[in-house]
């Protein structure tokens, strides 16, 4: 298969970062915020995160095409049964195709009426699901879509194929400061209609104590990303991101910049950070 985004590559390197190691790194990355000298309260975003559609590809058990379950508890739904590293599937020997990205988030609750301090939400369950590096979801609803589609700029056909080494969805639990971390790959754009391509995006469902389920999507920017020019074009024209009910400030809040890790720690991919302020 040709590269789906022009620069997709196979990460055929051994998994030097174990699951335990990833979780440790997740905790360590708090340093980016905690050592900045800025209090968590001062980092409260200026607006709440916009709600965005769950979309048609949430991985309910009865609709996934290739069930992935890393945990042993079969009473759990699949979406809760795999961890926060989507770049390989436990028990498989290979690694997922695509540009590795780390998504570091912080889940916050709105300040109370008498306070301007955002409250980090510890213990929140963060579910994330996405397309793979060729724009395909692990979902029966996506299987009937055309197996190839034209690149929106070049017209070159892109084959949408299942990646058996990609985890497609994962779960993270926020720590005492509301932080969570996913290791995944940059998803490919894909056609939503004949004249609308979804830009690369990640889907999130957040469940925090005292809050209703919060569902949103995040997008990508950053010069280090492959095909950033195309990504920016697609971001600008996306009907979901540019919903007129979402303010321009809210739109920018969910376009996350990815760059080489400024800490120099997670050097096998690019890193983006995002605060998610759940409306009360
Ligand atoms: Fe999607």
Boltz pocket constraint, residues with backbone or C-beta under 6 A from the ligand:
constraints:
  - pocket:
      binder: B
      contacts: [[A, 55], [A, 57], [A, 131], [A, 198], [A, 201], [A, 203]]
      max_distance: 6.0
